[in-house]
Amino acid sequence: MAEPNILLTRIDNRLIHGQVATQWNSTLGSNLILVANDEVSTNTMRQNLMKMAAPTGVQTRFFSIQKTIDVIHKASPAQKIFIVLDSPQDALKLVEGGVPIKKLNIGNMHMAEGKRQVATTVAVNDDDVECFRKLQEHGVELSIQRVPSTPVEDTNKLFA
């Protein structure tokens, strides 16, 4: 079974929006944006809004976490895949399910009750931190970067 051509996996709780659609996708050169999210996989209204934000000529797919695990290895080598996730918990489920994620970009995790701001656009709680630790144990390279034109932030901030 061929390994899927995953260019980057990004955590961004906004999923597909302007930054993902324009800056990240044009930098990566992906031809498929895969949103792996249980809620969005069944919400056609949210899917339609994200399809409008997606770049012209780039396919979009909206799969549950389990469907992503089940079908990612069937991807054509011609598919240059950009996976967008909502959380580190979803990233860990994918990795533990056999999805070969090598690099995880942490872009946007909004501040919420019980979270602490650790980087420009990243707020985490203890469960998030534990997931990031486990992802590193699985060999996933973490990076914090809002957009490709901004500097990469120190991932040690996640664990402080």
N, C-alpha and C positions, 0 to 999 in steps of 0.2 A: 504494500500500500504506500503510495507516494505521500510525502509530507505536504500538507497544505502550505501555500505561499502566503503566510501571514506577515505582512510588512510591519505592522505595529498593532498593539492593543492599548487602548486608552480608557482610563476611568474619567468620565465626565458626566455628572448627574443630569446634565441637560441633553445628553445623547447627541443627536444630530442637530446642529445649529450653525450659525455663521462661521465660527472659528473652525469647527470640524470640517464643515463643507468646503470652505475656501482655503484657509491657510494650511491646515494639516493635510487635507487630501491632495492639494496641489504640490506640496513638498514631498509627500510619499509617492504620488503617482499611482494610487490604488484605482482599480476599476470596479471594486465592490466594497461597499460599506455594510458591514454586518452588525446590526444592533442585537446583542444577546441580552435579552431582558424578559423575564417571565410576564410582567404586567403589559409591556408594550406589544408582546407577541400576539396578544388577543385584543388589543385596543386599536381598531382601525382608524379612529379619529386622530389619535397621536401619530400613527404611522403616516397618515396622509399629510399631516403638518410637517413631519420630518422629510417626507419625499419632496415637498416643495422647497425645503432648504438644501436638499442634496444637489451637488453639481450636475449639470447636464452631461449625459453620457456615462454617468457612474451608476451602476446598479445598487439597489438597496434591498436588504433582506432583514426581516424582523423575526428572529427565532427565540424560542425559550432557551434557557440554559441547557436543559436536557437535549433538545433538538440539535443545538449547536454541537454538543458532545457527540451525538449520534451521527451527524452528517458531515462534519468538518473534513474528515479524511476522504470524503468523496469529491471534494472540490477539484476542479480542473487546474492543472498547473498554470494555465493562462489567467486564472483568477488571482489578481493581486489584492489581497484581503486586508482591510482595515477594520478591526473589531472595536466596537465602542460599547463600554459597559457602564453601569450605574455605580458599582461599588467594588471594593476589594473582596467582599464575600463572594460575589459572582465570579471574579477573576480566579479565586482559589477553587471554586467548584469546577470551573473549566479545566484548570491545570490538573486537579485531582481526578478529573474525568478523562484525562488523556489528550486534551487540546495542547498542542506544542507551542505554548506562549514562551517566547524567549525574552522579550522586552515588554515592560509595562510602563506606560507613560501615565503619570498621575496628574490630571489636568484641573479638574474642578470637583471639589467635594465641599458643598455648602455648609456653613455653620448651622448647627441645630442644637437643640436641647441635649446636654451631656457631651458635647464635642468641644474640642479646643483648637484654636487656630494655630497651625504649625508652619504654614508657608503662605505665600501670597494668596492663593485661591484654594487652599487645602485645610480643611478642619477634620479632625479624627477623634474617635473615641477608642477605648481600650480594645474593643473587638476588632476595629479596623487595624490597629497596630499589630495585633496578634495575627491577623490575616496577612499583613505585609511581611511579618517575620516568616511565616510558613511559606509564602511565595518565594522569598529569598532562599529558604532551605531547599526548595524545589529547583533552584538554579535560575529563577526569573530575575532579570536585571531591572531594577526599579529606577525611574527618573521622574522628577517633578519639573514640569515645564508647561507654562500656560499656553503659549503659541510658539511655533518654530523660531520666530525672530527674537524671543526673549531668552535670557540665560537659563541654563538648567540650574535648579536649586539643589541644595545639599539634602540628600535623602535621609541623612542622620537626624534631621529635624523631625521625621516621622516617629522616631523612637526616643526622643528626649523627654 
